Amino acid sequence: MKNVLNFCISLGLSIFLLTSVFAQVPTESWRPSVHFSPKKNWTNDPNGLLFYKGEYHLFFQHNPKGNQWGNMSWGHAKSKDLLNWAELPVAIPNDSAFIFSGCVVWDKMHASGLGDLKKDLLIAIYTADFPNTREEQHLAYSNDDGLTWTKYANNPVLNTNLKDFRDPNIIWHAPSQQFVMSVVKPFEFAVQFYGSKDLIHWEILSQFARQGDYGMIWECPSLVEMPIEGSKERKWVLSVSSQGPYKGYVGMQYFVGNFDGKSFVNDNPKEQVLYVDHGKDFYAAIPFFNGMDSEVFWLGWALNWAYAGEQPTFPWKGQMTAARTLRLVKTQDGLRLKQVFKPDFTAKKPDLILKNIQVGSSWAFPVQGILKDKSYLLEIDFSDAPKAEFTIAFTGEGSFEKLNIHVSSENRKIGVDRKQSGQILGAGFDQISEATWIGDRSRKVQILVDHSLVEMLAADGTVAISSLRFPRAKSEKLSIVSTSGPLKIRGLKVWKLK
């Protein structure tokens, strides 16, 4: 019996070791090329987004010690073009508190009086999370362009003695000559606004609460003024990360209204819900501070808490979405958020243009080789098909894997079906993500494919659907299948992303 027991223990240990070895096989075929992911280990929310001295800085929630959530610190990367990212050393490591989400401000006038007054000064304000105890807003500063940070000796700069009170985001509000912080009380579904002249001393201004969707906690707020396309008007937009379009799954929503330096007032009925993205993999986006010419743009975390721990990638877990420029557009239903990929890939000459495509029951993309690197933008114009029902299919070579994008032109619906897209993660991962576009919007769809991440913008950017997928096939083919008879596609363009 002892020998049998020893054999079983030995066999079990061998199986465990083999499983561990196979679990650690790198999965670089799933790593996005033009979306940021850390070289290794866990990441979630983007933090401290900043355009500074000609470079885009991305700080991010990061576990520098492992590929699961924990040891929360701020990672750091920067880019000149939002496509090629250089990862830098950990910026703000955890100590007795986890370093949760927050923002970075360029203190141009040295209003805080911190650091070396002869050098440029960056201020980070973030949530210090003392597990199961409290959350406070802390400050750190940098005189070397964000490479190293000194934690403020008199932290916290804002403390309400709450267990859950987090995710500060700051703007400079010129009319009232003050910095304005948005910060959430998650379980009260409330955004509080605070004002400060020096980034250190903060006073409560007002609170906005329990409007839109509050089926799940609120997190990662942002308040920003943005242009209305085609006019000289501007409006304020308040966004929060909360429940998305699917019950039990996180997402983002936004409110359009006015801010007078003290209070935000929603233009729409408080029950109205406006979602940022109708996929499950767009969360915690915040705008970049100090955008040129008042341009507003952001990026988010491309994952969902419902299955984040199950993402089957190694040596990293978690990635960011593409950056998107934001503006408001007038529609027959009112002002709506429009998103445009940044950089705008369509501003350059396409690598391929096809016109007047005739689809019988199906049509195979004739130049499959141009898609082989799985990193490209595809734009399809179906303006000549007002009553069409069709599917854009990405099918794995020699496999049954398939990512389907369904379009119902007459019903104005578009959806992503990843039930057969490869490895399926947690419950709900295989649920179809669907949106309805407003009737007066363009019948064009842009599909940004980057290995495991597919982001889609439709209806003139007023509809977004972001979806991860984990195909086992190394290559795939593109086709269009019509279920409503002969179909005419006015145009198809491809831009390869490098």
N, C-alpha and C positions, 0 to 999 in steps of 0.2 A: 504493500500500500504506500509505503514511504517513497519507493522508487516511482510509482505512478504519480504521486503527488508532486515529486520533484520534476518529473517529465512535464506535467501539466503547467507547473509554474514556469518552467523553461520555455515551453511552447507559447504560453501567454505572453511572456516577456518578448519573445521573438516577434510575435504578431504585433505587439505594441510598438516595437522598434521599427518594424517594416512599415506600419501605418504612419508612424511619425516621419519616416524618411519620405514616403510618397506624398504626405501632406505638405512637405516643405519644397516640393518641386516648383521652381519659378514658373510663373504664368505670364511671361512677357507678351505673348500673343494677344492677351486681353488688355495690356496697358495702353491707354490712349496716347496718341502722338502729340496732339496740339492742345490737350487739356492737362492741367497740372495734376500730378500725383506725386507723393513723396517717394524717394528712392526706396525707402523701406518703412514699415511700421504704420500704425493706425493714423488716420486723419478724419476730422469732421469739419465743423463750421469754418468758413473763411472769417478772418478777423483783420482789423486794422488795414483795410484796403486803402491804398494811398497812391496818388500820382505825384512824383517828387523828383525834381532834377532830371526830367526826361525818362524816368523809369517807373514802371508799375510795381508796387510792393504788395505782396500777399503774405500776411501772417495767417496762421491757421491752427486750429485745435489739433494737438499732436501728442501721441504717446511715444517718446523717444526710446522707450525700452521694450516695446512689444507690438504685436500685430492685432491687439484687441484694445478696446477702450480702457484707459487708465493712465495714471501719472500725468494728468493733463497739463500741458505746457503750450507755449506758442512756438510753432515752427515758423520758418521765414523763407520766402523765395522772391525773386524779382525777375522782371522781364522788360525788354524794350519794345515788344510788339504784341504781348498777350498770347503768344503762341509758343515761344521758346523760353523756358523757365530755368533759371539757375537757382538751385536750392542752397541755402546758406545755413550756418550753424543755428542751433536752437536759440531763439531770441530771449524768451522769458521762461526760465525753468520753474517748475513747481517747488514749493517749500512746505511749510505747514499747511498751506492752502493749495488747492488746485487752481490753475490759471484758466478761467473760463473765458467766454466770448467778450469782445469789446472792440475798441476802435483806436485809430491813431490820428492825431491832429498835428499838422505843421504849425507850431507856435511861432509865426513869422515875427511878431512884435515882442516876443519874450514876455508875454503877459503874465506868465506864471512865475517869472523871476528865478527859475531853476536852471541848474547846469552852468555851463560856460557861456556868458552873455556875448562873447565874441564869436561864437560858433552857431551854426544853424541848430535849431532845437526841435526834436520830435517828442510829443507827449502821447503815451499810451494810457488809456483808461479802460480797465477791464474788471470783470467780476472775480474776486477772490472767494473761492468756495471752500468753506470749512465743513467737511462732510457731516451731514446730519445735524448741523448746528446752526449755521447762518451763512448768508452771502452778503458781501460788502463790495463797494466799488473802490478799487485801488488805482494808484497812479505810478507809472514808471517813466523815466525820461532818457533820451539818447542824444548825444552830441556827435555821433559818428554815423549818421545816416541810417540809424536803425539796426546797426550790426550788434551793438551791445547796449544793455539797458541797466539803469540804476533805479531800484525801487525807492519810492519816496519815503523818507524817514517817518513822516507823520501820517501814514496811511491808517485808516481809510479816509478818502475824501468825501464819501457819502455812505452813511450807514443808517438803516431804519430798523435794525434789530429784527429783521425778518429771516426766516429760514430760506425762503425763495424770493429773490429780488435781484434781477440780473440783466446782462447783455446791453451795457450802455453803448449808445451811438450818438455822436456829436456832430453838429453843424455850426457854422458861424452865421448868425442871423443879423445881417447888416442893418435893417431898419431899427432894430432895438439895441444894436451895438452890444451884443452879448453872444456867448456860446450857449447853445441849447442842447441839452442831453435828453434823449428818449431812453427810457429804461422800463422793464416790465415787472409786474407782479403776476407771475405766470398763472397761478391757480385762482386769481381774481379776474383774469381775462382783462387786464388793465395795463395801459401804457401811461406812465407818469412823465411829465416834462419838467425839467429843472433848468434854471438859468445861472450863468456865472460870467464874471468879467475876467477871471484869472485862471480858470480851469481847476482851481483848488477848492474854492468856497462855492457851494451850490445851494440855491433856494428853490423850493417847490413853486412851480408856476400853475399847473393844472393836471387834470387826469382825464383820459379817454378810455371808456370801458364798455364791455358787453355789447358790442355791435358786430354785425356780420356773423361769422362762424365762430362759435366758442364751444365746439364739441370736444376740443382738446386744449391743453395749456397753450398760452401765448408765449413766444420767445422772439429774440433777435429783431427788435423794432428798428425802423428807420423812418425819418421824416425828411422830405426833400421837395424843393420846388422844381418843377420841370415845365418845359414849353408845351404849348398846344400846337401841333403841326398845322402849318398853313396860316398861322396868325401870329400876332405879337403878344398874345395873351399867355399867361402862365398860371398854373394851379399847384397846390400842394398835394402831395401824395404821402400817405402814411401806410407803411406795409408792416405786417407781422407774420412770423412763422407760426403756424397753428395746425389745425386739421385742414387737410386738402379736400379735393372733391370726393374722396372715398372715405367713408366712415372708418375710423380707427387707424388711418394712415396720415402721417404728417404731410403738410404742404405749405403754401403761402397764400395770403389774401392781401388785398389793398383797398384803401379808402381814398376817395378824391374829395378835396374840400379846401378850406382856407385856414391859414395860421397867421395870427396877428402878433406873434412874439410872446404870447402867453397861452392861448388855447387853440386846439385844432377842432374845427367844426366840419362834420361830414355833410357833403352836399346831398347824399342819397338817403333814403329811408334806412334806419338803423338795422332793419332785417335783411337788407340786400347784401348779397355775398358776391364779391368779385375775386376770382382766383387768378393768381399769377400764371400758373402752369397746371395743365390737366394730366400730367404724368405723375408718377410716384417718386421721381428721382430729381427733384429740384427743391432745395430747402436752405434756409438760413442765409439767403442772399442779402447783402448790404451794398450800398453804393460806395464807389471810390470817393475819398475826400480829395478836394483840390483838383477836380477835373478841369481841363483846359476849356476856355470859352463857355463856361457854365454847362458843359456837356454832362449829362447824368448817365452813368453806366454802372453795372454791377456784375457779379458772378455769384454762384451758389455752390452748395455741396450736392454732388450728384449721387445720392443714396437715400435710403429711407430707414428710419429707426426700426421699423417692423422686421427688417431682415438684414440690417447692416452687419451684424456679427457673423452672418453666414456668407458674406461675399467671399467667393472661393479664390481669392488672389493672393499671391505671395511673390516677393517679400513685402508688399504694401497692401493696405486695405483702405479704400476711400479715395475719392478724386473730386476735382472741381468741375463745374460746368464751363462752357465757353462764356466769355464776357458778352454782355448784351447792352446796347445803348437803349435808353428809355425815353419815351415821350408820350404825350397824350394825343389821342385823335378823336375828332368829333364823329360819332356814328348816329344812326337812327335810334339807338337805345341810350344815347348819352356819351359822356367822355369815357374812353376806355384806354387802358395801357397798351402801348405798342412796343414791341421788342425787336431789335435788329442786331444780328450777330456783329460783334466787334472783335477784330476788324471786319468791315463789310466786304466779304469775299467777292460779292457780285460787282464791286467797283472795278475789278480787274477783268481782263479778257478771259473768257472761259477756255478750258482745255478741250472742250467738245461742245458742239451745238448741233442738235437735231431738230428739224422742223416738220410740222404736219405729219405726225406719226399716225398711221392707220392701224388700229387694233381690232382684230376680229374677236375671237374668244380669248386669245392671248397673244402676247408679243414679247419676244426675248431681246434684251438689250444687245445690240450688235457688236459692241466694242468692249467686251467684258474685261479685257486686260487693263483698261484704264482704272478699274475699280480694285485691282488686286491688292493694293496696299491697305485697303480698308480705312482710308483716311481721306475723305472728300466731301464736298458739298454738292448735293443734287437738287436742282430746281425744276419742277414740273408745272407747266401752265396748262390747265384744263378748262380754259375760258370758253372753248367751243363745245363743251359737253355739259349743257345745263341740266340734263336729267340722267347723267351717267351713274352707274354703280360699278366701281372697280377696285382692284387690290394691287398695291405695289408690293411685290414679294422679293425678299432677300433670302435665297435658298442656298444652303450649304452644299458644296460639291460632294457628291457621293454619299449624301446623308438625307435624313428626313427632317433636318433642322430647317426652320423657316421663321423669319420675322415678317409679319404682314402689316401693312398700313392700309386700312380700309377707308374708302372715300365714297360718300353718298352725296353727289352734287345736288340732286333735287332736294334732299332733306337737310342739306348743309351740315353734315356730320363727318367727322374724321376721327379715326381711332387707331391705336397701336395694339396689336395682338402678339404677345410673346409666349403664348402657351407652348409652342414647339421651337422656341428660339435657341435651345441648348439647355444648359444646366439651370434648373428651376430652383429658386431659393425658397424662402418661407411662404406660409399661407398668404394668398393674395397676390403673390408675384405674377401669377399667370392670369390675373383678371385683366380684361380689356380696358385700356385707358381711352376715353372718348370725350370729345368736345363738340359743341354746336357753334358754328360761326354766325356772326351777324350778317343779315341779308345783303347789305350794301358793300361787303368786303370783297377784295380780289380773290379770284379762283387760281391762286398759285400756292404751291407748297414748297418749302425749302427743308431738306433733310440733311442734317449734318451728321455724317457717319464717321466715327473715330474708334474703330475696334469694338470695345465693349459698350460704348456709349453712343446713343442715337438721340439727337435733339431735333425737334421738328417745330418750325414756325409756319403758320398758315394764316389765311385771311388777312393779309397785309400786316402780319406780325401781331395781331390781336389774339391769336390762339397759339399756345405753346404746349407741346407734349414732350417730356424728357423721360427716356427709358434706358435702363441698363439691360444688357443681354450677355450671355456667356456661352457662345457657340463653341462646339468642339471641332467643327470643320475649319480647316486652315484657309479655305477660299470659298467664295460664294458667287452666285449668279443673280442678276437682277432681271425681273420680268414684270409685265403688267397684264393682269387678268381681268377681263370685263365680264360682268354677269348681267348686263343690260343690253346686249347686242353690240353691233359695231360702234367703235369709240374713236374719236379723233382727239389726239393730244396736240395742242397748238405748238408747243415747244418743250424741249428738254435740254438742260445745260448741266455741265459738270465742271467743277473746279477742284483740281487735286490740291490737297493740303500738305505742305512740306514743313 
